[in-house]
Amino acid sequence: MILLLAFIIKAAEFNGIEIVQDSIAMTGRDLPDVAQLAETEPASGKLQMKERPAPAESAHGEGEEKPEEELTRKEKLEKIVEGNENGLPDYVHEESPGENIPRYSDAEKEMLEKLSIRRIQLERWAQELDMKANLIEATSKKLEEQVAELEKLKSVTEELLGKYNDHDNAKLRSLVKIYEGMKAKEAAEVFNQMDMEIMLEIIDRMSERKAAPILAKMDTKRARELTEKLANQKSLATAMGVEKK
């Protein structure tokens, strides 16, 4: 009788396990096999249910930052570019599997941002300096061409002035001979009406023996003015080492 009761109890226990397994299969949940949770106690031959292990607690609480080794590549990039990505290096934005991406603190990212802005400023300044250097070079070349043209023009001008001076000096020498051959009173009357600059050129080329009588016959005020200009002109010519021809 006792053996019969034990057999019935054991059959009921196995039937219960099968029912539980069927229910689990119907729900589709990914649970461990109930049969694996059941053990037969060696001494009594009875079945014992294993205690299901409690889920492991997370190594870090909710809201805590994951360790570096647990972060995915995307999470690492998000951490790196958090804040302002314009100040970060270009390689941070590149997709390269297996790349060891460093992490940056807020202070480091701020420093990188400032360095990036500074680099952009320096690049702009370098471009501006290059433009100015090119402009200066072009201007310098243009000035050299203009200087060459001026030198050429100067040479031509000096040649023309030389020819003009030779012609002018020839005319002046001719006038000097004319006034030296005139009577002092007649020459004085002409000089009283003559332009001062022309009269200076003529008197300066005349001999002192011929010029003195003419000055004596000229208007006193006019003669005094002419004498002062002649003295200043000779002093200037002596200082400059120029001799009248």
Beta strands, then each sheet from edge to edge (+ up, - down):
strand 1: 38-40
strand 2: 47-49
sheet 1: 1+ 2-
end
